[in-house]
Amino acid sequence: MTEQAARKWKWIAPAGLMLVGLGLSLTGEAIILKGDDAPVWTWVVLGTLGLVGVNAGLSVFGDAVKRRVWDEILTRERKT
């Protein structure tokens, strides 16, 4: 794995995982608000932001995994 690819992996993968965690937390908070009979707009907005966070995090993490796999494949091809 090249130095540049390793640096990107070390930043992109954790960022994706943090976004997933943030999104799940926001979604859970929206569920709690809905159960507490909070105004509809509060839990709808919070739940929507949570789902956006989960999907963005999965996309970012998936891209990091894709980059890592491609770099590993290219590294193996260069060695052979």
C-alpha positions in Angstrom: 0.0 0.0 0.0 1.4 3.4 -1.0 2.0 6.1 1.7 -0.6 8.4 0.2 -3.2 5.6 0.0 -2.5 4.6 3.6 -2.9 8.2 4.7 -6.3 8.5 2.9 -7.5 5.2 4.4 -6.6 6.3 7.9 -8.7 9.4 7.6 -11.6 8.3 5.3 -12.5 5.0 7.0 -12.9 6.4 10.5 -14.7 9.4 9.2 -17.3 7.1 7.6 -17.7 5.1 10.8 -18.2 8.3 12.8 -20.8 9.4 10.4 -22.7 6.1 10.8 -22.5 6.4 14.6 -23.7 10.0 14.5 -26.6 9.1 12.2 -27.7 6.2 14.4 -27.6 8.4 17.5 -29.7 11.1 15.8 -32.2 8.5 14.6 -32.4 7.1 18.1 -32.9 10.5 19.5 -35.7 11.1 17.0 -37.4 7.9 18.1 -37.3 9.0 21.7 -38.7 12.4 20.8 -41.6 10.7 18.9 -42.3 8.5 21.9 -42.4 11.6 24.1 -45.1 13.2 21.9 -42.7 16.0 20.8 -43.8 18.3 18.0 -43.8 16.4 14.7 -41.4 18.7 12.9 -38.6 18.1 15.6 -38.5 14.3 15.3 -39.0 14.3 11.5 -36.1 16.7 11.0 -33.9 14.9 13.5 -34.8 11.5 12.0 -34.1 12.7 8.5 -30.7 14.1 9.4 -30.0 10.8 11.2 -30.8 8.7 8.1 -28.7 11.1 6.0 -25.8 10.6 8.4 -26.1 6.8 8.3 -26.3 6.7 4.5 -23.4 9.2 4.1 -21.3 7.3 6.5 -21.9 4.0 4.8 -21.0 5.6 1.5 -17.8 7.1 2.8 -16.7 3.9 4.5 -17.6 1.9 1.4 -15.5 4.2 -0.7 -12.6 3.8 1.7 -12.8 0.0 1.5 -13.0 0.1 -2.3 -9.9 2.3 -2.4 -8.1 0.0 0.0 -9.0 -3.1 -2.1 -8.0 -1.5 -5.4 -4.6 -0.4 -3.9 -3.9 -3.9 -2.6 -4.7 -5.4 -6.0 -2.5 -2.9 -7.8 0.3 -3.5 -5.2 0.1 -7.3 -5.8 0.1 -6.9 -9.6 3.2 -4.7 -9.4 5.1 -7.3 -7.4 4.4 -10.1 -9.9 
